[in-house]
Amino acid sequence: MSINSYDFIAPFYDPLSSLLLGNSYRQSKHTFFECITPNMNIWCLGGGTGNMLPTLLSMNAPNGKVIYTESSQKMLELAKKRVPEQQTRRVIFHYNDTFDWPISARADMIICQYFLDVLTDFQLNALFSKLGTVTHPATRMLFVDFYPLPSKSLLLYTMIHTFGWATGHPRKDLPDYAYYFTKYGWVTDEERNFENGFIKAKCLVREI
Ligand SMILES: C[S@@+](CC[C@H](N)C(=O)[O-])C[C@H]1O[C@@H](n2cnc3c(N)ncnc32)[C@H](O)[C@@H]1O
């Protein structure tokens, strides 16, 4: 795997996100966590510094696992530091960028927070295809990301181009999330808006 340029911004990522998005950032990342129940297998994709890992581990205790997939070694190192010694058996830190699922059991919960917006359309198709094979009919997805809003267009432009420059990720616009949800059979069960809809948190379920 090539060196991931998120390594470069890993030490500044959390303060920068809080500075740009304030309390909405922290709140949005904990939205719908009440859907997490004991012993679930949770697949957390592109989780970054792992700032919500301790909460995930308390929600799926005592025996649930978190598969923590990250393509940045530095992000993974920061995330590892957040896990108490006695909980390490419950986290699989998975250094990977091609959406490989490393265990035989299926995922009960998928977590994609501020992650789909950094993927290319090719990667989005690959990820959603993969989700079809590692989930089951009751799997839920907790999604949080940015949506276009005229009053935030300058902020969005600045964020996309600054992060794009710092990390080298090629995406220069927001994906059409609804297109992928519909194409791959995910429907919104619940939704909450932050910053007047600039940020949306969704709990999605598989279409039956
Ligand atoms: C914008 S950050 C979001 C971090 C965190 N989820 C949050 O809520 O702030 C995107 C993260 O996805 C990771 N990432 C990017 N492409 C990836 C891929 N193909 N597979 C796994 N992780 C990836 C980056 O290393 C980075 O930590």
The ligand as a Gaussian input file, in Angstrom:
#p B3LYP/6-31G(d) Opt

LIG

0 1
 C      -11.865000      12.965000       6.339000
 S      -11.096000      11.728000       7.310000
 C      -12.423000      11.246000       8.398000
 C      -11.925000      10.768000       9.730000
 C      -12.987000      10.452000      10.772000
 N      -13.846000       9.383000      10.312000
 C      -13.820000      11.633000      11.156000
 O      -15.017000      11.448000      11.374000
 O      -13.321000      12.731000      11.308000
 C      -11.020000      10.377000       6.205000
 C      -10.221000       9.206000       6.775000
 O      -10.343000       8.123000       5.853000
 C       -9.075000       7.491000       5.695000
 N       -9.093000       6.860000       4.360000
 C       -9.029000       7.481000       3.147000
 N       -9.153000       6.585000       2.141000
 C       -9.313000       5.367000       2.754000
 C       -9.515000       4.042000       2.274000
 N       -9.589000       3.777000       0.951000
 N       -9.652000       3.030000       3.162000
 C       -9.582000       3.282000       4.504000
 N       -9.392000       4.517000       5.024000
 C       -9.269000       5.548000       4.164000
 C       -8.052000       8.599000       5.861000
 O       -6.793000       8.091000       6.242000
 C       -8.718000       9.456000       6.933000
 O       -8.323000       9.071000       8.223000

